[in-house]
Amino acid sequence: MSIDEKSAQLVVEFTVRDLNRSVDFYTRLAFTLGRRDECFAVLNWGEEHILFLDEDRHLPVMEGLHTNLRIISTRRRHILAAFSGHGCQAFSPGRGSVLRAA
């Protein structure tokens, strides 16, 4: 792996309340499970994108929580369906509307 390839990595860590639910959510979005133990998981999207999930069941529940997440993929309908299946909405600021899988 060249230095340019190493610098192209994106590693993100989220603390989550329910590791099982979160792993299920991200694997439905096409991440693959790399490693998992009792309260920590490593998911991959290709070789350059790595997601760490760290469970903390004592996190407060927050209403109206939103995340700015940009996914570039040819599998748009699949990803939107996965979001919808988890009760999430995908919003396009450029379009000013909620995106639908169909």
C-alpha positions in Angstrom: 0.0 0.0 0.0 1.5 3.4 -1.0 1.5 6.5 1.2 -1.2 8.0 -1.0 -3.4 4.9 -0.4 -2.9 5.1 3.4 -3.8 8.8 3.5 -7.0 8.1 1.5 -8.5 6.1 4.4 -11.5 7.3 6.2 -12.0 6.0 9.7 -15.0 7.0 11.8 -16.0 5.8 15.3 -19.6 6.1 16.6 -20.7 5.4 20.2 -24.0 3.5 19.9 -26.6 2.4 22.5 -27.3 -1.0 20.8 -24.5 -2.7 19.0 -26.6 -5.4 17.5 -29.1 -2.9 15.9 -26.3 -0.7 14.7 -24.3 -3.6 13.1 -27.6 -4.7 11.4 -28.2 -1.2 10.1 -24.7 -0.7 8.6 -24.5 -4.2 7.1 -27.8 -3.5 5.3 -26.1 -0.4 3.9 -23.4 -2.7 2.3 -20.8 -2.4 5.1 -19.1 -5.8 5.9 -18.4 -6.9 9.4 -14.6 -7.2 9.9 -14.4 -7.9 13.6 -16.7 -7.9 16.6 -16.6 -8.6 20.3 -19.0 -8.0 23.2 -19.2 -4.2 22.9 -17.2 -3.2 19.8 -17.4 -3.8 16.1 -15.3 -2.9 13.0 -17.1 -2.6 9.7 -15.6 -2.0 6.3 -16.8 -0.4 3.1 -14.1 -1.5 0.7 -10.5 -1.1 1.9 -10.5 2.7 2.4 -13.6 3.2 4.7 -13.6 1.8 8.2 -16.3 2.3 10.8 -15.8 1.5 14.5 -18.9 1.0 16.6 -18.4 1.2 20.4 -21.4 0.3 22.5 -22.5 2.3 25.6 -26.0 1.2 26.7 -26.1 4.2 29.1 -26.2 6.8 26.3 -29.2 9.1 26.7 -32.0 8.8 24.1 -32.1 11.9 22.0 -35.2 13.0 20.1 -34.8 14.6 16.7 -31.3 13.4 16.2 -29.9 13.7 12.7 -26.6 13.0 11.0 -25.0 14.5 8.0 -23.9 11.4 6.1 -22.8 11.4 2.4 -22.8 8.1 0.6 -21.7 7.9 -3.0 -22.9 4.6 -4.5 -24.5 3.1 -7.5 -26.9 1.3 -5.1 -29.0 4.3 -4.3 -32.4 2.5 -4.1 -30.9 -0.3 -1.9 -29.4 2.2 0.5 -32.6 4.3 0.7 -34.7 1.1 1.3 -32.3 0.2 4.2 -32.7 3.6 5.7 -36.5 3.4 5.4 -36.5 -0.1 6.9 -34.9 1.3 10.1 -37.4 4.2 10.3 -34.9 6.8 9.0 -35.3 9.4 6.3 -32.8 10.5 3.8 -33.0 14.2 2.9 -31.5 15.9 -0.1 -30.5 19.5 0.7 -30.0 20.1 -3.1 -33.5 18.9 -3.9 -35.1 20.2 -0.6 -37.0 16.9 -0.2 -37.0 13.5 1.5 -35.6 10.9 -0.8 -37.6 7.7 -1.5 -36.3 4.2 -2.5 -39.0 3.7 -5.2 
